[in-house]
Amino acid sequence: MSSSSTTTTGSSTTTSSSITSSSTTISSSSTSSSITTSSSSTTSIIQTTDAESTTQIQEDEFISTVQDSTIVSSTASITTSQRLDINETCYSPTITLIPGQSSLSSPITYRRSQDFSITSMIQFNCDGSLSTTTKWTIKNCTSNSCSFEILLNEKVMTTYSELYIPSRTLTYGVYQLTLTVTLIDSPNLKSSSSVYVRITATGITANLVQLGTSMITRGDQQDLLLDPGTFSVDPDEDTFDATKWKYTYYCRIYGLYNFPNLQGILLSIDDSTIDPYNPSCLSTRSGNGTGLIFGNLTLSPNSSLTVLGGSLQLNQIYQFMVYMENRKNSSIQATGYVLVTTEITHPQLIAVGCVISTMCVPNLEFQLLNPTTQVALFTLCIGTCTSLQSIKWNIYQGSDNATSSNSTQWVLFNNTILYENIWFFGTNTSNFTATDQLFLNNLQISLWRFEVVYTFQFAISTSALNFIINQPPANGSCSINPLGGTITTLFTITCPDWYDVDGIQDYSLYTWTTDISQRTMIAFSPEDNFQVRLPAGDNETSSLNLVVYVRDLAGSVAQVNISSVNVIADSVTINDLIDKIINSSSTITNNPIVRLLSSGNQNVVGQMIISLSQEFNQMNSENLDNAISSKYSYSVYQR
């Protein structure tokens, strides 16, 4: 290696380029070397080399790179250990990062709009104090190096064993995240472990009207403004930058025709080419595009479109579509839709949106809906709304039209009144809520429409938001091994082959003994193979039931029941812990439970706290029973 690290204790010095009486281990997944030396100067070296691979990073606005000369080609775990004295073996801790299977050429991918965390498991290889200091460092990487350390704002805590990165913290690019753990009593004993992550673009939401409303009503003589340059959303940024995009608009008469096209190539709304099978939307159409005004021609050309009054036919439903393409990278695209119903009156524009925007994930013409969550909607009346007389919400079930017109047929849900204030709340207000019971009791329905009707003195305005049920992950399974053990036994949960179009977010494990409503969360993991320690099972049978929830990135969950296991208390270890606590033993850090509690891993610590509290409660109950029984026996004896 061209660079060396130096550790000094007394007169002993260790560097990565020379071997002394200390022990040094350096590992790398691309070119991995393991060098181990002891006080007897015995050295063994094992080296394996994998084929080199590099990833070219695109040089555009989505990737930020830093040039440097240090070459780091893989996930590296560097451990420097030293023996304290001839009678006591003490080495630096072992660090396991979760998720940890990554390299510079194959980093873990997160969207910039995602929160994410890297957890650690610290295993101590030394008797005595378990006190440590932990420190995370973050470096920006180029295609072959990571050497430029970046400083994050104070909201990112870098001195914990877990690193939590809020959304929008890191810019686009690849980063090396390194955790260093140092023993306080022996500061020369330290370990480091790294993972690599790539921050990518989330993808914008193209909205033609406010809040991404699916359907609106306009008068046939009213101008219709479609403004994706203003109403679109970039989840990676605080505001949407309209200047970065190209805009093309399309229109069709909904339910009757497809979008006009020529041999499968769509014809834009201002294209004079005629499709004899799918007529134009514009009743006053001519070659110069009469009836259309494109806005913002200087800074962001065509980022808005005004369809002039009189251009659309009365009592028709039109579907407008905008296709947006990034100016610097044509592979980055977005598509947005809106349905427009034309009437003879002059209705106000009503926008419909989700109270919690993250619970409504756009999916082309629909919003994704998880059947285990409620829908909370709100409305905005845009314009002069002083003559409002009433508000009413309607719920529709949808099905795909079997014809070639590529549309959805909506049927009114007739039991709205029956379930008012049970499933539905606010049916006559601007804010409306439908509980998850609506969806859980109608699992066969995948399309839903929530329509709001504003009645004014001289007009009626109707708008709606359309939803499609987000299907949960599928095609996988889960298992556990072994099928029995104690509360300190390490069980392995394996959940292979799960697939979801949105991607898998994480796996959560819950346990219970006899009542599933009393289930307790034991662990969660972004990886499909993880290890846990389980609480003791039923008092009589030792049986413990388990269920895994597999969640996708949009929040939909699949539930998987796995084999029950038999788990008993580890009486020897628990009694040893109690004894050392009572006697204030200096060797308490040798107790396996204490070492697990000091691991720094929230899953492991939580598991041990659950198991210990359960066992201590059981001991307390038994002691109370014995005390009551003894008192009763003494009373009988006295008589």
Backbone torsions as a table, in degrees:
resi	resn	phi	psi	omega
1	MET	NA	146.3	-176.6
2	SER	-81.0	-23.2	179.1
3	SER	-113.7	155.0	-177.8
4	SER	-134.2	150.0	176.2
5	SER	-113.6	145.6	-173.3
6	THR	-124.2	132.8	175.3
7	THR	-127.5	131.9	-175.2
8	THR	-125.4	130.9	173.3
9	THR	-135.6	114.5	-175.9
10	GLY	61.6	-122.7	179.6
11	SER	-100.0	5.5	-177.1
12	SER	-96.6	129.9	-179.0
13	THR	-126.9	135.2	179.6
14	THR	-123.1	129.3	172.3
15	THR	-128.6	161.2	-178.3
16	SER	-72.8	-10.2	-179.9
17	SER	-106.8	1.1	177.4
18	SER	-141.7	149.6	-176.3
19	ILE	-109.6	124.0	176.8
20	THR	-123.2	-156.9	-174.6
21	SER	-79.5	-4.2	176.8
22	SER	-86.1	172.8	-178.8
23	SER	-110.1	128.0	-179.8
24	THR	-128.6	133.4	177.2
25	THR	-126.6	128.0	177.1
26	ILE	-129.9	125.8	-178.6
27	SER	-128.4	147.0	177.5
28	SER	-149.4	138.6	-175.4
29	SER	-78.4	-14.5	178.2
30	SER	-93.8	-53.5	171.0
31	THR	-125.1	98.9	-170.2
32	SER	-102.5	131.4	177.2
33	SER	-126.0	139.8	175.8
34	SER	-125.1	115.5	-178.1
35	ILE	-117.9	119.1	-177.2
36	THR	-126.6	127.8	176.5
37	THR	-132.7	146.9	177.7
38	SER	-119.3	-176.2	-176.7
39	SER	-66.4	-18.1	178.5
40	SER	-88.8	7.4	175.3
41	SER	65.4	22.4	175.2
42	THR	-82.0	130.1	-174.3
43	THR	-125.3	134.4	172.6
44	SER	-128.2	136.5	-178.2
45	ILE	-127.5	127.2	176.0
46	ILE	-123.3	127.7	-178.0
47	GLN	-133.9	133.9	174.7
48	THR	-129.6	145.2	-178.0
49	THR	-126.1	125.4	175.2
50	ASP	-95.8	162.4	178.0
51	ALA	-63.3	139.0	-179.9
52	GLU	-70.3	143.2	172.9
53	SER	-145.7	143.1	178.5
54	THR	-130.5	155.6	178.8
55	THR	-119.3	122.3	178.5
56	GLN	-78.6	129.2	-179.4
57	ILE	-98.3	127.9	-177.6
58	GLN	-65.7	132.0	-177.4
59	GLU	-96.1	81.3	174.4
60	ASP	-143.2	-166.6	-173.9
61	GLU	-67.2	-13.1	-176.5
62	PHE	-90.2	-12.2	-178.5
63	ILE	-125.4	128.4	173.7
64	SER	-111.2	131.2	-177.5
65	THR	-126.5	158.2	177.9
66	VAL	-129.7	129.2	-179.1
67	GLN	-85.1	136.8	174.8
68	ASP	-158.8	-177.9	-173.6
69	SER	-115.0	-1.2	-179.5
70	THR	-83.9	130.7	-177.5
71	ILE	-103.1	119.8	175.7
72	VAL	-127.2	114.3	-170.0
73	SER	-106.3	-0.1	-176.9
74	SER	-165.5	172.0	173.4
75	THR	-62.7	126.2	-176.3
76	ALA	-119.3	139.2	173.3
77	SER	-122.8	112.0	-173.8
78	ILE	-111.2	122.3	-178.1
79	THR	-126.2	127.9	176.1
80	THR	-117.9	119.6	-174.6
81	SER	-126.2	147.6	178.9
82	GLN	-138.4	143.1	177.2
83	ARG	-81.0	131.3	-175.7
84	LEU	-75.0	-47.7	178.2
85	ASP	-154.1	178.7	-171.8
86	ILE	-71.1	-23.5	-175.6
87	ASN	-100.7	-11.1	-174.6
88	GLU	-129.8	127.4	178.1
89	THR	-93.6	127.3	-178.4
90	CYS	-147.6	118.6	-179.4
91	TYR	-125.5	165.2	-178.7
92	SER	-66.8	156.9	-176.8
93	PRO	-68.1	158.0	175.3
94	THR	-99.2	131.9	-176.5
95	ILE	-112.4	129.9	171.9
96	THR	-119.4	122.3	179.6
97	LEU	-98.7	142.0	-178.2
98	ILE	-130.5	121.5	-7.0
99	PRO	-72.6	151.4	-173.1
100	GLY	-132.1	-5.6	-179.4
101	GLN	-82.9	89.2	-177.2
102	SER	-153.4	164.1	174.5
103	SER	-152.6	170.7	179.3
104	LEU	-61.7	-35.7	179.1
105	SER	-82.4	-15.0	179.8
106	SER	-141.5	70.5	-177.5
107	PRO	-78.0	163.7	172.4
108	ILE	-74.6	135.7	-174.8
109	THR	-102.8	131.4	172.9
110	TYR	-131.5	144.4	172.9
111	ARG	-77.3	151.2	-177.0
112	ARG	-64.7	-26.5	-179.8
113	SER	-81.9	-2.3	-179.4
114	GLN	-90.3	139.7	160.3
115	ASP	-77.9	146.7	172.0
116	PHE	-151.4	161.7	-179.6
117	SER	-140.8	151.2	173.7
118	ILE	-116.7	118.4	179.6
119	THR	-100.1	164.0	-178.8
120	SER	-133.9	155.9	172.4
121	MET	-124.2	116.3	-176.5
122	ILE	-104.8	120.2	178.2
123	GLN	-108.1	125.3	-175.8
124	PHE	-89.1	137.0	-179.7
125	ASN	-119.4	40.1	-174.5
126	CYS	-154.8	139.2	172.4
127	ASP	-78.0	163.2	178.1
128	GLY	96.6	-153.2	-174.4
129	SER	-61.5	140.4	177.3
130	LEU	-105.5	13.0	-178.9
131	SER	-71.4	133.9	-178.2
132	THR	-138.3	164.8	166.2
133	THR	-114.8	141.5	179.6
134	THR	-123.6	142.9	-178.0
135	LYS	-148.6	127.3	175.0
136	TRP	-98.7	139.7	170.8
137	THR	-125.9	147.0	-178.2
138	ILE	-125.1	127.9	179.8
139	LYS	-122.1	141.0	174.5
140	ASN	-82.1	140.0	-174.7
141	CYS	-116.7	147.3	166.1
142	THR	-97.1	-166.7	-177.1
143	SER	-67.7	-19.7	-178.1
144	ASN	-138.8	11.8	-178.1
145	SER	-156.8	154.6	177.5
146	CYS	-140.4	101.0	-177.9
147	SER	-139.3	-11.5	-176.6
148	PHE	-94.3	107.7	-179.0
149	GLU	-77.6	136.7	179.0
150	ILE	-110.7	152.4	178.4
151	LEU	-105.7	131.8	-179.8
152	LEU	-102.4	165.3	179.5
153	ASN	-69.5	167.6	-172.4
154	GLU	-66.9	-12.6	179.2
155	LYS	-72.1	-20.6	178.4
156	VAL	-92.2	111.5	-177.8
157	MET	-84.5	117.3	-175.2
158	THR	-106.4	9.9	-178.7
159	THR	-112.7	14.2	175.7
160	TYR	-101.8	167.4	177.3
161	SER	-75.2	-15.7	175.9
162	GLU	-113.9	138.9	177.7
163	LEU	-108.2	119.1	178.6
164	TYR	-110.0	123.1	-179.1
165	ILE	-111.2	109.8	177.0
166	PRO	-66.4	160.0	179.0
167	SER	-60.4	150.5	178.1
168	ARG	65.7	14.5	179.5
169	THR	-78.5	-47.7	-178.0
170	LEU	-98.8	141.2	175.5
171	THR	-78.6	172.3	-179.3
172	TYR	-61.6	138.1	179.2
173	GLY	146.8	-171.0	-179.5
174	VAL	-113.0	139.6	-176.3
175	TYR	-133.9	148.8	172.3
176	GLN	-105.2	121.8	179.1
177	LEU	-108.8	118.7	-173.7
178	THR	-121.1	128.7	174.2
179	LEU	-104.2	129.2	176.0
180	THR	-116.7	126.8	-179.6
181	VAL	-116.4	128.5	-178.1
182	THR	-125.8	132.5	174.8
183	LEU	-73.1	127.5	-176.8
184	ILE	-64.6	-43.4	-178.3
185	ASP	-72.4	-20.0	179.1
186	SER	-137.0	77.0	-173.2
187	PRO	-60.9	-16.4	176.6
188	ASN	-77.0	-12.4	178.8
189	LEU	-95.7	103.9	-179.0
190	LYS	-140.9	156.0	178.6
191	SER	-135.0	151.8	176.3
192	SER	-134.8	145.1	176.3
193	SER	-144.9	145.0	-172.9
194	SER	-129.2	152.1	167.7
195	VAL	-129.8	159.5	178.1
196	TYR	-117.1	136.4	179.1
197	VAL	-130.5	146.1	174.3
198	ARG	-113.1	129.3	176.8
199	ILE	-99.0	120.9	-176.3
200	THR	-117.6	167.8	178.6
201	ALA	-73.0	140.3	-179.9
202	THR	-76.2	-37.8	-172.4
203	GLY	105.4	132.9	-175.9
204	ILE	-81.6	164.0	171.8
205	THR	-106.9	116.5	-178.6
206	ALA	-86.9	111.5	179.4
207	ASN	-112.9	125.1	178.1
208	LEU	-80.9	-29.3	178.5
209	VAL	-132.5	174.5	-176.1
210	GLN	-57.6	139.8	173.5
211	LEU	64.7	5.8	-178.3
212	GLY	72.3	28.6	179.8
213	THR	-54.5	136.4	-175.5
214	SER	-79.3	-35.9	-175.8
215	MET	-143.3	135.7	177.6
216	ILE	-132.5	169.2	178.1
217	THR	-120.6	133.8	176.5
218	ARG	-135.6	152.7	174.3
219	GLY	-74.9	148.2	-176.8
220	ASP	-66.6	-18.0	178.0
221	GLN	-103.0	4.9	177.1
222	GLN	-90.3	146.6	170.9
223	ASP	-70.2	144.5	178.1
224	LEU	-114.5	118.1	179.3
225	LEU	-100.2	122.0	172.3
226	LEU	-112.6	119.4	-169.2
227	ASP	-135.8	70.7	178.7
228	PRO	-65.1	-23.7	177.6
229	GLY	-65.1	-24.9	179.1
230	THR	-99.5	-39.7	-169.1
231	PHE	-96.9	-8.5	177.5
232	SER	-69.8	162.1	-174.6
233	VAL	-128.9	132.9	171.7
234	ASP	-110.5	103.3	-176.9
235	PRO	-64.4	-14.0	179.4
236	ASP	-85.3	-11.2	-176.6
237	GLU	-132.6	164.0	178.1
238	ASP	-70.8	-33.0	-179.8
239	THR	-133.0	160.9	178.7
240	PHE	-92.5	130.4	-179.7
241	ASP	-97.7	100.9	-175.3
242	ALA	-68.4	-21.8	-175.1
243	THR	-72.7	-12.8	-176.8
244	LYS	-84.9	0.0	-168.7
245	TRP	-128.5	153.2	168.5
246	LYS	-101.2	147.7	-174.0
247	TYR	-127.7	131.0	174.1
248	THR	-133.0	133.5	-174.5
249	TYR	-111.9	145.2	178.2
250	TYR	-134.5	157.5	-179.6
251	CYS	-149.6	146.7	173.5
252	ARG	-145.0	160.3	173.6
253	ILE	-84.2	111.3	-167.8
254	TYR	-70.8	137.1	177.6
255	GLY	85.2	-12.4	-178.9
256	LEU	-116.9	-37.7	-173.7
257	TYR	-138.6	161.0	171.2
258	ASN	-87.0	175.3	175.2
259	PHE	-64.4	134.5	177.7
260	PRO	-53.7	136.4	-178.3
261	ASN	-152.4	162.8	177.0
262	LEU	-126.8	106.0	-177.1
263	GLN	54.5	42.3	176.0
264	GLY	87.7	-8.9	177.5
265	ILE	-93.0	120.5	-175.2
266	LEU	-64.1	143.7	176.4
267	LEU	-101.2	123.8	-178.9
268	SER	-66.8	163.9	-174.6
269	ILE	-62.5	-25.5	-179.4
270	ASP	-100.5	9.7	178.5
271	ASP	-83.1	129.8	-177.2
272	SER	-80.6	-7.0	179.2
273	THR	-64.3	139.1	-176.1
274	ILE	-101.5	130.2	170.0
275	ASP	-101.2	110.8	-174.9
276	PRO	-65.7	-18.3	-177.5
277	TYR	-97.5	-21.4	-178.2
278	ASN	-134.0	93.2	-173.4
279	PRO	-67.4	161.3	178.9
280	SER	-68.4	155.2	175.7
281	CYS	-71.4	-30.3	-168.0
282	LEU	-85.2	119.9	-179.2
283	SER	-74.0	-22.0	-179.4
284	THR	-110.7	29.4	-173.4
285	ARG	-69.5	140.3	172.0
286	SER	-143.0	177.5	-174.8
287	GLY	-62.1	-26.6	-178.3
288	ASN	-92.2	11.4	174.0
289	GLY	72.4	33.6	178.8
290	THR	-56.4	137.4	-179.2
291	GLY	100.9	-3.0	-178.8
292	LEU	-123.6	136.8	174.1
293	ILE	-129.9	117.7	176.7
294	PHE	-90.6	135.5	-174.6
295	GLY	-105.2	171.7	175.6
296	ASN	53.7	49.5	-172.4
297	LEU	-69.5	-18.2	-176.2
298	THR	-89.6	-61.3	-174.7
299	LEU	-79.0	-45.7	-178.1
300	SER	-138.2	80.0	-174.9
301	PRO	-53.2	134.2	175.6
302	ASN	66.2	17.1	-179.4
303	SER	-73.5	-5.3	171.5
304	SER	-142.3	156.5	179.4
305	LEU	-139.5	128.3	173.9
306	THR	-109.1	121.8	173.5
307	VAL	-95.5	114.4	-173.4
308	LEU	-69.2	148.9	177.2
309	GLY	-55.2	142.1	-178.5
310	GLY	89.4	-6.4	-179.1
311	SER	-83.4	-22.4	-177.9
312	LEU	-108.0	148.7	-178.8
313	GLN	-78.4	152.0	-179.1
314	LEU	-73.2	144.7	174.6
315	ASN	59.6	41.1	174.8
316	GLN	-123.8	159.4	172.8
317	ILE	-111.7	123.7	-179.8
318	TYR	-112.2	143.4	172.5
319	GLN	-113.0	120.0	176.5
320	PHE	-101.5	141.9	178.9
321	MET	-132.7	138.6	172.6
322	VAL	-117.0	132.9	175.5
323	TYR	-109.5	123.2	-176.1
324	MET	-117.3	133.6	-178.3
325	GLU	-128.5	132.1	180.0
326	ASN	-65.6	136.0	-174.6
327	ARG	-68.1	-32.4	-177.0
328	LYS	-94.4	-20.1	-178.2
329	ASN	-142.3	99.2	-174.0
330	SER	-66.9	-14.0	178.4
331	SER	-77.1	-12.9	177.8
332	ILE	-94.6	115.6	-172.3
333	GLN	-137.1	164.1	175.6
334	ALA	-152.5	150.8	-179.8
335	THR	-134.3	136.6	178.8
336	GLY	-131.4	152.1	-176.9
337	TYR	-133.3	155.5	168.0
338	VAL	-154.1	141.9	174.6
339	LEU	-98.4	136.7	-179.0
340	VAL	-126.2	119.6	174.7
341	THR	-97.7	129.4	-178.9
342	THR	-100.5	135.5	179.0
343	GLU	-130.6	172.1	-178.0
344	ILE	-83.2	-16.9	-179.2
345	THR	-83.7	-173.0	177.5
346	HIS	-120.3	73.7	-177.1
347	PRO	-72.6	155.0	173.6
348	GLN	-79.8	155.4	178.8
349	LEU	-83.7	125.6	178.1
350	ILE	-112.6	121.9	177.5
351	ALA	-99.0	140.5	-179.2
352	VAL	-122.7	130.1	179.7
353	GLY	-143.7	172.3	179.2
354	CYS	-87.9	136.6	177.9
355	VAL	-60.6	-44.0	175.7
356	ILE	-107.7	102.2	-171.1
357	SER	-61.6	-32.2	-177.8
358	THR	-70.2	-14.8	178.5
359	MET	-87.7	-4.1	177.0
360	CYS	-123.2	95.7	-176.8
361	VAL	-92.9	120.0	-178.1
362	PRO	-61.4	140.5	177.2
363	ASN	-144.0	81.6	-177.2
364	LEU	56.9	-112.3	-175.8
365	GLU	-81.1	-5.9	-173.1
366	PHE	-127.8	172.0	167.5
367	GLN	-109.0	137.0	176.7
368	LEU	-69.8	137.8	-178.1
369	LEU	-130.1	124.9	175.2
370	ASN	-87.7	124.4	-174.0
371	PRO	-65.0	-13.9	179.8
372	THR	-94.3	7.5	178.9
373	THR	-122.6	157.1	176.8
374	GLN	-83.3	163.1	175.3
375	VAL	-111.3	121.0	178.2
376	ALA	-118.1	116.3	-174.9
377	LEU	-118.0	155.2	173.3
378	PHE	-138.2	161.8	-177.9
379	THR	-128.0	153.7	174.3
380	LEU	-127.0	128.0	174.6
381	CYS	-93.2	118.2	-174.3
382	ILE	-106.2	115.1	-177.3
383	GLY	123.6	-152.4	179.5
384	THR	-90.0	108.7	-172.8
385	CYS	-119.9	25.5	-174.6
386	THR	-74.8	-22.1	-176.3
387	SER	-96.5	23.9	-179.3
388	LEU	-64.3	132.7	-179.8
389	GLN	-109.1	-37.4	-178.9
390	SER	-159.4	161.2	175.2
391	ILE	-130.2	137.0	178.3
392	LYS	-143.2	135.4	177.8
393	TRP	-103.3	138.8	174.3
394	ASN	-122.8	146.1	179.5
395	ILE	-116.6	133.3	-179.4
396	TYR	-123.8	147.4	170.4
397	GLN	-102.9	139.9	-175.6
398	GLY	-113.9	155.7	173.2
399	SER	-146.9	149.3	-180.0
400	ASP	-68.6	137.1	177.1
401	ASN	-72.6	131.4	-177.4
402	ALA	-74.6	-11.6	-179.9
403	THR	-77.8	177.4	-177.7
404	SER	-83.8	2.6	-175.6
405	SER	-78.6	-5.8	173.8
406	ASN	55.9	60.7	-178.6
407	SER	-137.4	172.8	-179.4
408	THR	-112.6	134.7	175.3
409	GLN	-95.4	130.1	-176.8
410	TRP	-111.9	133.0	179.5
411	VAL	-120.1	131.2	-177.5
412	LEU	-64.4	133.3	174.0
413	PHE	-78.8	114.0	-167.2
414	ASN	-82.3	-10.6	-172.7
415	ASN	-100.1	25.8	-178.4
416	THR	-60.4	-46.6	-178.9
417	ILE	-65.4	-39.4	-178.5
418	LEU	-60.7	-36.5	-176.2
419	TYR	-104.5	15.1	178.0
420	GLU	-64.0	134.4	-175.4
421	ASN	64.7	14.3	172.0
422	ILE	-119.9	-58.8	173.0
423	TRP	-102.0	-29.6	-173.3
424	PHE	-118.8	135.7	179.5
425	PHE	-133.6	135.5	177.7
426	GLY	81.3	33.1	-176.1
427	THR	-67.5	-11.8	178.7
428	ASN	-124.7	27.4	179.0
429	THR	-129.3	173.8	-180.0
430	SER	-75.3	-14.8	177.0
431	ASN	-113.3	131.7	-174.7
432	PHE	-133.0	142.2	178.2
433	THR	-133.0	133.3	171.1
434	ALA	-118.0	126.2	-177.6
435	THR	-76.2	168.4	-179.2
436	ASP	-66.2	-16.9	-179.6
437	GLN	-63.0	-29.3	176.5
438	LEU	-59.1	-42.9	-175.7
439	PHE	-83.6	-37.5	-179.1
440	LEU	-68.7	-26.4	177.4
441	ASN	-92.3	2.2	178.2
442	ASN	-140.6	53.5	-174.9
443	LEU	-64.4	-18.5	179.8
444	GLN	-76.0	-12.4	-178.9
445	ILE	-96.3	125.4	-178.9
446	SER	-107.6	-15.2	-178.5
447	LEU	-119.6	131.7	-180.0
448	TRP	-134.3	144.2	174.8
449	ARG	-127.6	131.6	174.9
450	PHE	-112.5	112.2	-173.3
451	GLU	-110.3	135.9	175.9
452	VAL	-115.3	136.4	-179.6
453	VAL	-118.2	115.3	175.7
454	TYR	-97.6	121.9	178.2
455	THR	-103.5	118.4	176.5
456	PHE	-105.0	176.9	-177.1
457	GLN	-62.8	-38.0	-175.4
458	PHE	-123.1	8.6	-178.5
459	ALA	-159.7	160.9	175.8
460	ILE	-123.7	128.2	178.9
461	SER	-111.8	130.3	179.8
462	THR	-123.9	131.9	175.6
463	SER	-139.4	161.9	-177.8
464	ALA	-153.6	159.6	172.7
465	LEU	-125.7	127.0	-176.3
466	ASN	-101.2	141.6	-177.8
467	PHE	-127.6	150.8	171.4
468	ILE	-126.2	135.5	-178.0
469	ILE	-65.4	129.1	176.7
470	ASN	-78.8	112.6	-178.7
471	GLN	-71.2	138.2	-178.1
472	PRO	-74.4	167.2	175.6
473	PRO	-55.6	150.9	-175.4
474	ALA	-144.6	174.2	171.5
475	ASN	72.1	9.3	-179.4
476	GLY	-111.2	-177.7	177.5
477	SER	-149.2	169.2	177.3
478	CYS	-139.7	145.5	178.0
479	SER	-145.7	166.5	-179.8
480	ILE	-133.0	147.0	178.4
481	ASN	-150.6	134.5	-2.8
482	PRO	-77.5	-177.1	-178.2
483	LEU	-97.6	7.4	178.3
484	GLY	-162.7	157.0	178.9
485	GLY	167.7	-162.4	178.6
486	THR	-111.8	-178.1	-177.7
487	ILE	-70.3	-11.5	176.3
488	THR	-104.1	1.5	177.2
489	THR	-71.8	141.1	178.7
490	LEU	-93.2	112.2	177.8
491	PHE	-97.7	144.1	179.3
492	THR	-109.5	124.3	175.8
493	ILE	-100.8	126.1	179.9
494	THR	-122.3	125.5	-178.2
495	CYS	-130.4	76.0	-175.6
496	PRO	-82.3	161.2	165.7
497	ASP	71.1	14.3	177.7
498	TRP	-74.5	139.3	-178.9
499	TYR	-135.2	142.8	172.1
500	ASP	-152.2	139.0	-176.7
501	VAL	-61.8	-27.5	178.9
502	ASP	-85.3	-11.8	-175.7
503	GLY	95.6	152.3	-179.6
504	ILE	-88.1	128.8	179.0
505	GLN	-84.6	-56.6	-177.6
506	ASP	-167.1	174.4	179.0
507	TYR	-124.2	131.2	-179.7
508	SER	-122.3	135.3	-178.7
509	LEU	-109.9	130.0	177.4
510	TYR	-122.6	149.3	177.9
511	THR	-131.1	157.0	172.4
512	TRP	-160.4	163.4	-179.5
513	THR	-98.7	-63.2	-176.9
514	THR	-122.7	-26.6	-175.5
515	ASP	-119.3	111.2	-176.5
516	ILE	-65.0	-23.7	178.0
517	SER	-68.3	-15.1	178.4
518	GLN	-100.4	20.4	-177.5
519	ARG	-63.7	149.4	-177.4
520	THR	-123.5	135.4	177.0
521	MET	-74.2	127.9	-176.4
522	ILE	-105.7	-37.1	-176.0
523	ALA	-160.7	157.3	169.9
524	PHE	-140.1	149.7	-176.4
525	SER	-154.8	141.7	172.8
526	PRO	-78.2	-9.7	-178.0
527	GLU	-102.6	149.9	-175.9
528	ASP	-83.7	1.5	175.8
529	ASN	-134.2	113.6	-177.9
530	PHE	-146.4	163.3	-175.3
531	GLN	-116.3	145.2	-177.1
532	VAL	-140.9	161.3	168.2
533	ARG	-116.5	132.1	-169.1
534	LEU	-106.5	151.3	174.2
535	PRO	-73.2	165.0	179.4
536	ALA	-64.6	147.9	-178.7
537	GLY	-82.6	-159.2	-178.0
538	ASP	-55.2	141.5	-176.4
539	ASN	-58.2	-33.6	-176.0
540	GLU	-93.0	-40.3	-173.9
541	THR	-107.9	-13.7	-175.5
542	SER	66.3	8.8	-177.3
543	SER	-78.2	138.9	179.5
544	LEU	-131.5	125.8	180.0
545	ASN	-91.2	148.3	-177.0
546	LEU	-135.0	147.9	174.0
547	VAL	-142.8	141.3	178.2
548	VAL	-113.4	133.3	173.9
549	TYR	-105.5	120.7	179.6
550	VAL	-102.3	119.6	-173.2
551	ARG	-114.2	137.4	176.2
552	ASP	-91.7	175.0	-174.7
553	LEU	-68.0	-17.6	177.4
554	ALA	-96.8	2.2	172.4
555	GLY	98.6	-0.6	178.4
556	SER	-79.2	145.0	-169.7
557	VAL	-125.8	136.2	170.5
558	ALA	-107.7	135.4	-178.5
559	GLN	-103.7	130.2	-177.8
560	VAL	-128.0	115.3	173.6
561	ASN	-82.5	133.2	178.5
562	ILE	-119.5	172.5	-174.0
563	SER	-57.9	139.5	174.2
564	SER	-71.2	154.6	-180.0
565	VAL	-127.1	162.7	176.0
566	ASN	-106.1	119.1	-177.7
567	VAL	-128.3	128.9	177.6
568	ILE	-118.8	164.4	179.2
569	ALA	-71.3	149.2	174.5
570	ASP	-93.7	83.5	-172.5
571	SER	-61.1	-38.7	-177.3
572	VAL	-62.8	-47.1	-177.8
573	THR	-68.6	-40.1	-179.9
574	ILE	-66.3	-44.4	179.5
575	ASN	-64.8	-36.2	176.6
576	ASP	-63.6	-41.0	178.4
577	LEU	-63.2	-46.4	-179.4
578	ILE	-61.9	-43.0	-178.9
579	ASP	-62.5	-42.3	-177.9
580	LYS	-72.3	-30.5	175.7
581	ILE	-68.2	-45.4	-179.0
582	ILE	-62.6	-39.8	-176.4
583	ASN	-93.7	6.1	-178.8
584	SER	48.8	48.4	-175.0
585	SER	-68.5	140.2	177.8
586	SER	-75.2	-13.2	-179.6
587	THR	-99.4	19.0	-178.3
588	ILE	-62.5	-26.8	-179.1
589	THR	-69.8	-10.5	176.9
590	ASN	-82.7	-12.2	-179.5
591	ASN	-68.9	131.1	-177.6
592	PRO	-57.1	-35.9	-179.2
593	ILE	-68.1	-41.8	178.8
594	VAL	-61.6	-40.7	-179.8
595	ARG	-65.8	-36.6	177.4
596	LEU	-68.5	-38.8	178.3
597	LEU	-66.3	-22.2	179.9
598	SER	-94.6	6.7	-173.6
599	SER	-70.9	-21.4	-178.8
600	GLY	83.0	-1.3	-179.5
601	ASN	-95.5	121.1	-174.1
602	GLN	-64.4	-32.4	176.4
603	ASN	-63.7	-49.0	-177.8
604	VAL	-64.4	-46.0	180.0
605	VAL	-61.6	-44.5	178.6
606	GLY	-61.0	-42.6	179.6
607	GLN	-61.8	-42.7	-178.3
608	MET	-70.9	-36.7	177.9
609	ILE	-64.3	-41.8	178.1
610	ILE	-61.6	-46.8	-178.9
611	SER	-64.9	-44.5	-178.9
612	LEU	-65.7	-44.4	-179.4
613	SER	-62.8	-38.0	178.2
614	GLN	-64.0	-44.3	-179.0
615	GLU	-69.4	-40.2	178.8
616	PHE	-65.9	-38.9	176.3
617	ASN	-63.2	-39.9	178.7
618	GLN	-64.3	-43.6	177.6
619	MET	-61.6	-41.7	-179.7
620	ASN	-62.8	-41.7	179.2
621	SER	-64.4	-41.6	178.9
622	GLU	-65.4	-40.3	178.0
623	ASN	-63.9	-40.4	177.4
624	LEU	-64.2	-43.4	178.8
625	ASP	-61.5	-42.2	179.7
626	ASN	-65.6	-39.5	-179.8
627	ALA	-65.0	-44.4	179.2
628	ILE	-64.1	-42.6	179.9
629	SER	-63.0	-42.1	179.9
630	SER	-64.9	-41.3	-179.8
631	LYS	-64.4	-39.8	179.4
632	TYR	-66.1	-42.5	179.8
633	SER	-63.9	-39.5	-179.9
634	TYR	-64.9	-38.8	179.5
635	SER	-64.5	-42.7	179.4
636	VAL	-63.6	-41.2	-179.2
637	TYR	-63.3	-38.3	-178.5
638	GLN	-65.2	-33.4	178.9
639	ARG	-67.2	NA	NA
